[in-house]
Amino acid sequence: MLYGDKEHYRVMPSEKMKYILRRAEQSALRTDIELSPLKREIESIFNPRNIDMDCNMISNLLLPYEKMIKEDMSKGNHRKAFETFLEILESLSYHFVKDEHFCYFDDMYCPDYTCSDILKSIISEIKSGKVAIEDVAYLDAGMSKIAQLESYEDYGSPFCVTDWERYKG
């Protein structure tokens, strides 16, 4: 068998494949920010191999975080819930541009809809009067930072920023 022969590439030993996948995952990790354990988990969701049409896989991988945010809010851990939500939005914004997510959908970017659903839950919690004013201010400051990112300024994503602005009036 020749080195360039198709048969040579057909099957890779599993240890070598594991090594290649591990290296690819490590090279996909961001170096422009500090990666807390939570951020590392969220960043792994936006791995380029999870990109499919409408970025539906990414949206599905965000669903446990939606549940976690709702649970944190129900326990009164609003700051923690908002931190998680803002980390998701920051990663989404970064990868939307870097990995060109805009090339993978025509009219429905599924992660945006997931984030919009999370924001609806957050707004409902705020309207109920259960959220401290300091936590609302923290969320507002974070949303303002997201609004200044390239993904929002140039592409309007995440569109839940617009929903937040509309809610604030």
ABEGO torsion letter per residue (X at the ends): XBAABAAAAABBBAAAAAAAAAAAAAAABBAABBBBAAAAAAAAAABAAABBBGGAAAAAAAAAAAAAAAAAAAAGBAAAAAAAAAAAAAAAAAAAAAAGAAAABAABBAAAAAAAAAAAAAAAAAAAGABBAAAAAAAAAAAAAAAABAAAAAAGOBAAAAAAAAAAX
